[in-house]
């Protein structure tokens, strides 16, 4: 995008704000940047990246020593779940220990989940910026532990992930049989 087009877009936004008697804090506005930091992400024309400054605490976190440590780690990582394929399934061993009557026992599964989440967030995937002029695709999947889906759009390089969506789920026996048959 050239500067004149950028300038035109800015003037249109400012006109719209003025028409509706809205104001903007000039100290928080960034003009003429190719990328900006916004709510823990770095956003540019085509991509959404996790701000590396937001992942430092996760990268340097040590193995949780109790339920509070697990809750803290899950709290930090769940913020980035939109970028992590199968987040609920990966985090399941850790979340199992957060239950009220669960005992804290750090297993190999817990260590694997901890390391996997740490590695993914240390090298996060890049998400595409959604484009309302292109078709959307929604891919869904399920397991015994979670429902998951992925919102995608195609570009010249193939399908690009916009976001991963997740829900942990307790399935009743009928739902489990249906899932097994699928």
N, C-alpha and C positions, 0 to 999 in steps of 0.2 A: 504494500500500500504506500502510495507516495504521500508527501507532506500535505499537498493541497486537498486531497481526498480526506485525510485525517482531520485537517482543519475544518472542512465542510461538516464532517460527522460531529465534531465538537460543537460547532455553532448550532447545529440542529438539536443536539441534546440540551444545550444551554437555553435555546429558545423554548423548548418544550418545558423545561423546568420553570422558566419565567412565566409562561402562559398559565401554568398551574400553581403559581405562587409558591414554588418550592425553592429551597436554597441548598447550596452545597458548601461544605467547609473547604475553603481554598487551600488550607494547610494539609488536607488529606487527599487532594486531587493530584494525580500525576498525569502530566501532559507529555506526549511524544515519546513514550516508552514502548519498546517492542515486547516487553514482558513486565508483569507486576506481581508482587506478593499480595495474596488475598486469602484470608482465612486459612492459613497454614499450607497454602498451595502457591505455586508459581504458574501463572496463566499467561500464555502467549496466543498468537493468532489461531493455532491449530491444536495446541496441547495443554494438558493440565498435568503438572508435575508436583510431587510432594516437595515442600520446602525442606531442604536438607537440615536447616536449623531446627525444625520441629522433630527430627528423628534422632537427634544426638542423645537425648535421655534414654531412648529405647536401645540404641546401639551400645550404650555403656551400662545398661542395667545388668545386675547380677541375678543369678538364679534366686527366685523367690524363696524365702525361708518360712513362710506361713500364708494363711488365707488372705491377710491384708496385702502382702506382697503380690500375690496372684491377682487380687482385685485391682491393684494399682497397675500392674502390667497389662491386664486385659483392658482396663480403662484407657491406657495410652494407645494400645494397638487398635482397639475397636474404632477409634476416630478415623483410621486409615482403611477400614474394612472395604470401602467402596473401590479400593485399588487392589484388593487381594482376592484372587480366585479361591473359592472354597474356604473362606475365612472361618465360618462357624465350625466346619468339620476339622480344620487344623487346630482350632482353639478348644475343641470339645474336651480333651483330657484335663485342661486347665479349668475350664468352666465347671466340670464335674466336681472338682474339689471346692468350689465356691458355694455349693449347696449347704443348707443349714446343718444337716446332720452328717455331712461328709467329713471324713478324717483326712488330715493333711499327710499324704504319703507321696513323696516325689518319685515317680516311676520313670522308666525309660521313655514311655509314651509322653509323659509331661516334659521331659528334657527335649525330646524330638520336637514337640509342639512349640516350646519356648525358642529353640534354635531356629526352627523354620520361620516363625513369625519375625524373629530378629533379623534373619538373613533377607527375607523379602522386603522388610521395611528399610534395611540398610541399602538395598539396591531396588528401589521401588519401580514398578512398571509405569509407563507413561500412558495416560488416558487421552482419548481424543475429545475435542470440544464438540458438543453436539451441533448439528447443522439442520435446522428445520426445513431446508430445501432438499434434503436427502431422505431416502427411506430409512426407517428404523427396523432393527431386527431384535427380537427378544428370544434368547435361548434359555431354557429352563432345565433343571436337573434336581434330583432328590436322592437322598440316602436315608438310612435309619436315623440319622442325627439331624439332618438339616434339609431345608429347601433352599435352592439357590437359583439365581438367574443372572443373565449378563445382557446388558443393553449395548447394542452394536450399531455401527453404520459402516457402509462400504466406502472406500476411497480407492485411488489408483493402486494402492499397495494391498488391497484386500479388506477384510473386515477389521475395523478398529474398535477397541473397547471404549465405551463411554463411562460405564460404571458396572460394578458387580453389586448385586443386591442379595441380601441374605435374610434367613429367618431360621432360628433354631426351632426344632419342632419335636414334640412328644407325639408319636403316632400310636393310635390304638391298633389292636390286632388286625382288624379288617384293612386298615390303611397299609399296614406292613405287608400283608398278603398281596395287595394290589401292587405295591412298589416292587416286590420280588418278581411278580409276573411281568412287569414292564421291563 
